């Protein structure tokens, strides 16, 4: 998929960082001093001085489990113009992936980030592929310039939880009955 972007996150979408199971989060090939929480945790990711940075080469492989089933709608990946991510592959509900087997599985979606995306413009995902997500694996395959280091300033996931969907449905029923 090309980096088809939304002009804004839809009204019923929320930042899914509150639903991340932090005890299970992993990132392969991250720099010890520039780790995943810098780009993923609220508060940290708003500070442009804090980064997730790759270590041995340009690739990063992240595993992000959720505390409940979510529906993923859009992804924000912010980074510097030269060293920011370029090709990002997303895998829904795929556990225990490593660099040795990441290419053995078809991704749920692949995005090529544009300059606008790196500045924070959301990428709309193939929503039908992300309906019942218990975990998300993000594989950053390369960066914009082909350099050995990839830098990520922010990763944000937008969508809904089953609870939010049921609540909106029930709220809509109440309106219909009045």
N, C-alpha and C positions, 0 to 999 in steps of 0.2 A: 504494500500500500504506500502511496506517496504520503507525504506529511500533510494530509488534509487536516486543516485546523479549524477549530471552533472560534468564533469571535468572542464567545464567553461561555463559561460553564453554565449548563442549564440550571434553572431555578431549584429543582429538586435534588441536584447533585451536591454531595458534601466532600470535604477533604477526608480521605480514608485513613489518614495517619493515626486517628484516634482508635482505629480498629486493628492496628498492627500488633502482632504477638512478638514483642521485642526480644523475648527470651529465645526465639527461634531464628532471628534474623542472622544471615550470614553474607559475607562478601569475599569472594576469592580474588586475589591479586591486588588488594588494596594496600596503599602505603600505611605503615604503622602510625605515622603522625597525621595522616589525612584520611580518616576512615569514614565509612558509610553514614554513621549518625550525623556527621557534618552536613550532608546533603538531604537526609531523609527526615530528621526530627524537626518538628516545629520549633521556631526560635533560633535554632542553629542554622537552618537552611536559608533564613532571611538575611543572614550575615554573609555578604559576598566575600569576606576574607576567609571564611571557613569553606573547605573544599573536600570532596572525595577525590582522591588521586590514585591512579594505577601505579603499580610498583615495577614489575619486571618488563612489561610491555604495555601496549595500549589497551588491552582487553580487560574487562571487568565482568564478573558473574555474580549476581545478587539473588539471594533467595529471601522472599518476604512472605511469611505466613500471616494470616489474619485470625483474629479472635472469634470471628463469625463469618458466615458466607456473605460475600459481597458481589455486587454487580459493578464491573469496572467500565466506565464510559470514556474517560480521557486521561491523558498522561502529560505532565509538564516535566521536561528535562531541560534545565538551564545550565549553560556552561560558556566558557570563553570562546571567542570566535575561532581561534586556531586550534586549541587543544580540546574543545568541546566534543562530545560524542557525535557520531555521524549515523552509523547503522545500529539500530537497536532492535533486538529480537525479544519478543515477549512469549512466555510459556505459562499457560494457565494450568494450575494443579499438577505441576511436574516437579517432583522432589528428587533429591540426590543427583543433581546434575553437576558435572565437572567439565573442565576444558577438554578432556579426552572424549566425552560423549555428547557435548552440546550440539554438535552438527548431525548426530544420529537421529534426532527427533525434529519433526516439522514444527516451526513456531506457530503459535496461535495468531500472531500478527508480527509483521516486520515494518518498521518505520525508518525513513531516512530523514533526519532532522535538518531543517532549513535554518538560515540565519535568524529568521523570526522566531522559530521554535527555541533556539538557544537563548533568546532574549526573554523567554517565558510564555510564548504563545502556546496554548494547549494543543495537543494532537488528539483528534477524535479517533478512537479505536474501533475495530470491527466489533460492535457491541454484542452481536449474537455469539461471538466466541468467548465472551467474558461474563456470562450470566450467573454461574454458580462457582465463584472463585474462592477457594480456601487458601490458596497460596499463589504468588506470582514470582516467576523467575525472570530476571531481566539480564540479558546478555548484551553488553556493549561490545560490538565486534571491532569497531575502528573509530577513529576520530577525524575531524574535518581536514587536518593537514597531513595525516599519515605519520605523525611523530610518535615517539616511543611512550609518551605520557599522555593519558587522557585525564581531563579535569572536569568534575561535575559540581556545580554550585547548588543545585536544587533538584530534587525528585519529588513530585507530588502526584498522587493518584486521586482522581475524582470519580465518584459513583454513588451507589446507594447500598444499604444493607437490607436484608429481608425485612427487618423490623421497620425501617423507614418506608418501604414499599407498602407493607400491611397497614401502617398508620395512615398514609396518604389515601389508601383505598377506603379505609373506614371513615376518614374525614369526608371523602367524596360522597359516601353513602349517606352520611348525616345531612349534607347539603341537599341531596336529592329528596330526602324525606320531608324536608321543611316546606 
